[in-house]
Amino acid sequence: MPSLNTRRFLEDRRSSIQSQTFRDWELIIVDDGSTDGSWDFFEQWQRDDDRVKLFSGPQKGLYPGWNDAIRRATGEYVYIATSDDTMAPDCLDKMVGALKQYPKCDLAHCSLRVIGEDGGGAKCDWYPDGPFVKSSQELLDCPHVRHAPFDGLLHLTGASVYASITQLLIRRSVFDRIGMFESTWGPMSDFNWNMRASLLCSTIHVPDTWGGWRLHPNQATAQTTNTDFYETVQQMIDHAIAETAPSLPSSIRKPLQETWNGYFNERRFWWLSEKHSKRDRLWKLLRRLAAGSPVARDYVAWRLGFSEDFALEPVDLLKKWYRQQGFHEPLQRVT
C-alpha cells in the first residue's frame, strides 16, 4: 500500500483489507511523508496486526513508492492496494484462485467499481467506451483468458486497457521479467507498465468480484485528449515496444514496429484535425497521401467504398490484424 495524505480514506481501505476472505497476506505500507495523521494510523494498525509492515517512503513521487513496496514484498502475488481505494471481500481469494487454476496466466483482472469521494457509486463516462470493454463484448461478464500479446496491442489505441491498478493481481515473477514502474511520464505512467506486461503475459479475467477506484479531487490520475497528452501516450507506447520487442514473436514484432504503431499514432492525431476547416483538412489529406500515409490511403479507400478499415473501431481493426497474423482467437472463454 503506497500512501500520501489519504487519512480520510484509510478506515475504508483498512476495512477492505481486513475483511478479505483470503487470509494469507502481508501488507507492505510505504508512506511517502504524510502530514495528515496517516503515519499514526498505520503505526496503530501495525500494532494490531503482525502481518502489517510499515516503512517510510523514498519521497520521490508516486511510482518510486510503488516500486519500493513491491521490492519489499515476499509473497508469490502482488496486489497494489492504493490507499484511497477499496475492493470486494472476495477480491484476493478469487483472483489468487484464478492464477492457481490458470498457471499460464501471469495477471488476474477483475471488474471495476467506480466510487465517489463519500464511498457511494459514481459514474465514469470513459470506462465503458474503453478497449477492455469493447474488446470483451459478450465475454465481459464471463471468465476468460486474454492471450498475450493482445491486451498489449490494445494499448495502441492510446486508451487505458486496465483502467485501475486495483483490478490486477500480479505474479511476483512478472516484475523480474518486465521490470518496475517507470515514473518518466507522471501520474499515468502505469499505462506503460501495463502495456509491457500484457504484451508478454496472458491475463485471466475474473468477473464476479471487483476492485474499487475512487474519484476525488486529489487523486493522482490524468485523463485528457489534447495534443500533449497524445504525445505522452505515444512516448509510453514507443518505450513499451522497445523494451519488449526482443521477447515478442517475429510475427508480431515486425508489423508492430514497422506498421501498426505508426498507423495508430497517426490515426489518433487524425481526429484532432477534425476541428480544422474543410480546406485545411483537404490540404492535410493531400500532403499525407503524397507522403504515403496508410491512414490517408485507408480514409480515401473508405470514402470511395473500397475498404472498411478506416471506419472500423480501433479495437476491431486490431482484432482483424491480429487474426491475419495467424494467431488463434485472442480471447478464450473458460469455466
C-alpha angles and dihedrals in degrees: 000000000000111000142184122167099327097128094136091061099042097090089059092045093049091049091050091053099041091050095055112128087215102079105178098090141119122210118216109195117192111185113195098209104300117191099186101080096274093124093056089049091052093047090055091047090052090052091050097048126031090204088072118089120186127204137171111245129238090251091223098118141277105315099039085058091051091048093048091054093046093051089054093051118104102184130104092244134042126211117181104217100193105209098236095051138070143204144206118279091245096045098106093036095056097040093048088049091051094052090048091050093046106039092173089066117081098183129054116200126194135188121280126240113194114208134184131238091273094048096257126121119290136189123244110190099191100047098072088051093050126113096255094058094040094048094046096054108158091005094062093100095036131082107256142161117239106206120220133278094026100084089045090055090050087067087071086078087070093236128111111264095191100041097199134019086227088074094064136082109188131198107241089231091065090073090055089052101038103026130231132302117292118224097197096106102044126235097351097054093113085078086071095049092046090053093048092048097045094047088063105023130062120226133218113211114217107193102177099072134042149216117216128231116194121210113212136142097257101047119125100241137115129205120166140124107219126124095262090053092052091048091052091048090051091052090054091048093049091050093048092051093047092049096048101033096095090058098045122096111256091241088067102028096059100050091038093056099034104036122358100055094050092043095056093041090057092041092057091053091044091072092054088063090062086084091063126088120274090250093053091047091051093052090046090051092050092049091050093048090051089051091052097250111179090205091055090046092052091046092055092044089052094049090050092048097246099114139017098203096103091050094050120103108255090245092053092047090053091050089052093050092044092055092046088061089063098253121145119251107302094223123053123188114225136180 
